[in-house]
Amino acid sequence: MSLYFLDLQNFVGGLSSEVGKLGNLKTLKLEENRLDGYVPEQIGNLTKLQHFSINYNKFSGRIPDSIGYLKGLEILYMSENSISGFIPPSISNLIRLETLLLENNRLSGEIPSSLFNIESLKILNLGGNTLTWNNNVKIKWKLKVYFCRVTSLLVQYHLAFFNNNFSGELPENIGDANNIKVLMLSANSFSGAIPRSIADIPQLMLLDLSRNKLSGNTFPVFDPADCSLFYVDLSSNELSGDIPVSFCGGTSILALGGNKFSGMLPRNPTNMIMLEYLDLHDNNITGNLPEFLSQLSYLQVLSVRNNYLHGSLPTKLFSNQSSLKILDLSIKNLVGNVPSELENLFGGWALYVSGPDIDNEMELSWTEGTIKSYRDLSKNMLSGNIPSSLGKLKYLKLLNIANNRLSGCIPQSFGDLESIETLDLSNNNISGTIPQSFMKLDELSVSDVSNNKLSGEIPRGGQMDTMNDPSYFANNSGLCGMQIRVKCSKDEPPPNDGQEEDEDDLDIKIFLKKIKTRNIILVSSHL
C-alpha cells in the first residue's frame, strides 16, 4: 500500500499491530486522541518512517525494542502518556534522530548513556519521569533542545531533565553548553555547589535548579551588562550565605525561597532594575525592610514570608510602587501602623488577580495573564487603626491582616473593595460593628473577623447571606445575626396582649417589613 502520510484525530481504541503493514509510511501522527494500550512491536517494520508522534494519548506499557529499527526516524514524540519501563538501549540506533520528547510518562531506570552519542540529536525532553542518570556520562553540551513559551518570550533551545531521580553533583563543565537557552533540572536530587561555569553559557535565558539538594554559598557571577538571563529559580534547596545578586541586568524573575540564606537584604541588588518578581520566603534573613525596594519600579511580586525581618513598614516602599501586585510581609516581627500609603499599590491594575487558600502554605504563581495574588500582612505586631484608604484598592482580591494588634473599627470604605474575594481580619483588637457596606461585596467568599471585639448585627444581603460558617465570627461576644444563629434584640417579637395573630396577617406583615428593609438597605433579591 502506497500510503506515505497518516494523521488521525478524534480516535479512540488502540494502535493495531496491522500498522506494521504500512511499509511506505513516512509520517504517522496520532497526537491528541484517546488511544490506549501498548505501542506494538510491529512499529519496527516501518523502516521508512521519519516522523512518529503519539503525544497526548493514554498509551501504556513499554517503548518497544523494535523502535531501534527505524534508522530513518528524525522525530519521535511520545510525551504525555502512561508509558512505563526503561528507555530501550536500541533507541541509540536512531542515528538520524533530531527530536526526542518523552516527558510526563512513567519511565524509570537509568538513561542509556548511548543516547547522548546520537550526534544528530538537537531536541531532548525527559522531564516528568523517574529516571536516573549516570553522572560519569558526559553530555554533548552542543545539544539543542526544543522551543517553548515562557512569559510570552520564545525560547528556542531547552534542556529539560526536571522531576526525575537524578542525583550527585552537577558537572563542572556545564558551562560548555554553548547553545542552551533554557536549563531546567528542577525536582531532582542534585547536591553540591552550583557550578560557577553556568555563567559562561552565553545565551542562557532561563535557569531552573529548584527543588534539589544543592548547597554552598558560592554562586555563578554573571556579567550584568552582557548576558541574557531573565529567569532564575534556585528555590527549595539548601543554599546558604548572603543573598546572591550577581545576575544579569535584565533579570526579571528571581526565586530564592526555601533555602538557608541569612544576613540582611542587599542594599542594592546590583543592576537588576528590571526585577518584576522577587521571592525570598522561608530563609533566615534579618534586619529592616529596606527602602531601596522602592527603586525597583517594575516590581510586581515581593515575598519575604517567614524570615526574621523586623521594624516598621517604610512608607517610601509604597509611595512609588504602583506596579506591585503581590505583597507578602508575613514575617512576625513588624511593628507600627499599617501605612495609609498602601493605597498607592494595585491602583493601576488592569490584570485579573486571584487569591490562593490562605490557610495552607502559599505558593506564588505568576505568569502572564494569570496572577495568584494576595496581600498578606498577617502574623506581625502591627497596631493602630486600619487605614480607610485601603478601600481604594478596587482590584484587590485577597487582604489578610490577621494575627496583629490592630484596633479601632473596620473602615466603611471596605465596602468599596469591589473585587475582594477573601478578607481576613481575625485575631486583632478590632471593635465596633461590621459595616453594612459589606453587603455590596459581590465577589466575597471568605470573610473572617473572628477573635476580635465586634458587636452588633452581622450585615445581611448579597454574599453576606452565604457567610454561614460560625468560625468566621467566633469569639466576638457582641455579634448577632442569622449567620451565627443568634437573634438580635430588635428581632424579638413584641408582646401581643395575649391575642394570637392570624397566620396570614403575620406573613403579610413580615413580607411588608422585608420590602421596607429592602428599600432602605438593599437586601438580596430573594427576600
C-alpha positions, 0 to 999 in steps of 0.5 A: 500500500502506497500510503506515505502520510497518516494523521488521525484525530478524534480516535479512540481504541488502540494502535493495531499491530496491522500498522506494521503493514504500512511499509511506505509510511513516512509520517504517522501522527496520532497526537491528541486522541484517546488511544490506549494500550501498548505501542506494538512491536510491529512499529519496527517494520516501518523502516521508512518512517521519519516522523512518529508522534503519539503525544497526548494519548493514554498509551501504556506499557513499554517503548518497544525494542523494535523502535531501534529499527527505524534508522530513518526516524528524525522525530519521535514524540511520545510525551504525555502518556502512561508509558512505563519501563526503561528507555530501550538501549536500541533507541541509540540506533536512531542515528538520524534522530533530531527530536526526542520528547518523552516527558510526563510518562512513567519511565524509570531506570537509568538513561542509556548513556548511548543516547547522548552519542546520537550526534544528530540529536538537537531536541531532548525532553525527559522531564516528568519521569523517574529516571536516573542518570549516570553522572560519569556520562558526559553530555554533548553540551552542543545539544539543542533542545526544543522551543517553548513559551515562557512569559510570552518570550520564545525560547528556542533551545531547552534542556529539560531533565526536571522531576526525575531521580537524578542525583550527585553533583552537577558537572563542572563543565556545564558551562560548555553548553554553548547553545542552551537557552533554557536549563531546567533540572528542577525536582531532582536530587542534585547536591553540591555547589552550583557550578560557577561555569553556568555563567559562561553559557552565553545565551542562557535565558532561563535557569531552573535548579529548584527543588534539589539538594544543592548547597554552598554559598558560592554562586555563578557571577554573571556579567550584568551588562552582557548576558541574557538571563531573565529567569532564575529559580534556585528555590527549595534547596539548601543554599546558604550565605548572603543573598546572591545578586550577581545576575544579569541586568535584565533579570526579571524573575528571581526565586530564592525561597526555601533555602538557608540564606541569612544576613540582611537584604542587599542594599542594592541588588546590583543592576537588576532594575528590571526585577518584576518578581522577587521571592525570598520566603522561608530563609533566615534573613534579618534586619529592616525592610529596606527602602531601596525596594522602592527603586525597583519600579517594575516590581510586581511580586515581593515575598519575604514570608517567614524570615526574621525581618523586623521594624516598621513598614517604610512608607517610601516602599509604597509611595512609588510602587504602583506596579506591585501586585503581590505583597507578602510581609508575613514575617512576625516581627513588624511593628507600627501602623499599617501605612495609609500609603498602601493605597498607592499599590494595585491602583493601576491594575488592569490584570485579573488577580486571584487569591490562593487558600490562605490557610495552607502554605502559599505558593506564588504563581505568576505568569502572564495573564494569570496572577495568584495574588494576595496581600498578606500582612498577617502574623506581625505586631502591627497596631493602630487603626486600619487605614480607610484608604485601603478601600481604594484598592478596587482590584484587590482580591485577597487582604489578610491582616490577621494575627496583629494588634490592630484596633479601632473599627473596620473602615466603611470604605471596605465596602468599596473593595469591589473585587475582594474575594477573601478578607481576613481580619481575625485575631486583632483588637478590632471593635465596633460593628461590621459595616453594612457596606459589606453587603455590596461585596459581590465577589466575597467568599471568605470573610473572617473577623473572628477573635476580635471585639465586634458587636452588633448585627452581622450585615445581611444581603448579597454574599453576606447571606452565604457567610454561614460558617460560625468560625468566621465570627467566633469569639466576638461576644457582641455579634448577632445575626442569622449567620451565627444563629443568634437573634438580635434584640430588635428581632424579638417579637413584641408582646401581643396582649395575649391575642394570637395573630392570624397566620396570614396577617403575620406573613403579610406583615413580615413580607411588608417589613422585608420590602421596607428593609429592602428599600432602605438597605438593599437586601438580596433579591430573594427576600 
